[in-house]
Amino acid sequence: MHVKSGSYTGTGVAQSPVTSLAFTPKALIIKGGANIGVFRTDTMAADSAKPLSGATALATGCITSLDANGFTIGTDARTNANGTVYRWLA
């Protein structure tokens, strides 16, 4: 099992890859600023993530994919607001 954590600064640009993991994550949690954190597992449908509190519905545009060496984020402010620093755990 691999576990890694890190951070990135949001740009608001769609399909922004984070490629510093060196493995495909099975699960990913992202939290930034005052935004509600989100998580995704490798068994969830493409472009879906679950908010860690509040609404029970899946969110789209947050974590668009889990990739061979990281993950890709969409434009949702919970994972990619311009200038916001996000922390992640995979």
Residue pairs with C-beta under 8 A, 6 or more apart in sequence:
2 21
2 23
2 90
3 89
3 90
4 20
4 21
4 22
4 23
4 89
4 90
5 87
5 88
5 89
5 90
6 18
6 20
6 21
6 87
6 88
7 85
7 86
7 87
7 88
8 18
8 85
8 86
8 88
9 83
9 84
9 85
9 86
10 32
10 73
10 77
10 79
10 80
10 81
10 82
10 83
10 84
10 85
10 86
11 80
11 82
12 75
12 80
12 81
12 82
13 75
13 80
14 74
14 75
15 64
15 72
15 73
15 74
16 72
16 73
16 80
17 67
17 70
17 71
17 72
17 73
18 70
18 71
18 72
18 73
18 88
19 67
19 69
19 70
20 69
20 70
21 69
21 70
21 71
21 90
22 69
23 69
23 90
24 42
24 66
24 67
24 68
24 69
25 42
25 66
25 70
25 71
25 90
26 41
26 42
26 66
26 90
27 39
27 40
27 41
27 42
27 90
28 39
28 40
28 41
28 63
28 66
28 71
28 88
28 89
28 90
29 37
29 38
29 39
29 52
29 88
29 89
29 90
30 37
30 38
30 39
30 62
30 63
30 73
30 78
30 79
30 86
30 87
30 88
31 37
31 38
31 52
31 86
31 87
31 88
32 78
32 79
32 81
32 84
32 85
32 86
32 87
33 81
33 84
33 85
33 86
35 77
35 78
35 79
35 81
35 84
36 51
36 52
36 53
36 54
36 78
37 51
37 52
37 53
37 78
38 49
38 50
38 51
38 52
38 59
38 62
38 63
38 78
38 79
39 49
39 50
39 52
40 48
40 49
40 50
40 62
40 63
40 66
40 71
42 66
44 50
44 58
45 58
46 64
46 65
47 60
47 61
47 63
47 64
47 65
47 74
48 58
48 59
48 60
48 63
49 58
49 59
49 60
49 62
49 63
49 78
49 79
50 58
50 59
51 59
51 78
59 76
59 78
60 74
60 76
61 74
61 75
61 76
62 73
62 74
62 76
62 78
62 79
62 80
63 71
63 72
63 73
63 74
63 79
64 72
64 73
64 74
65 71
65 72
71 88
71 90
73 79
73 80
74 80
77 84
79 86
80 86
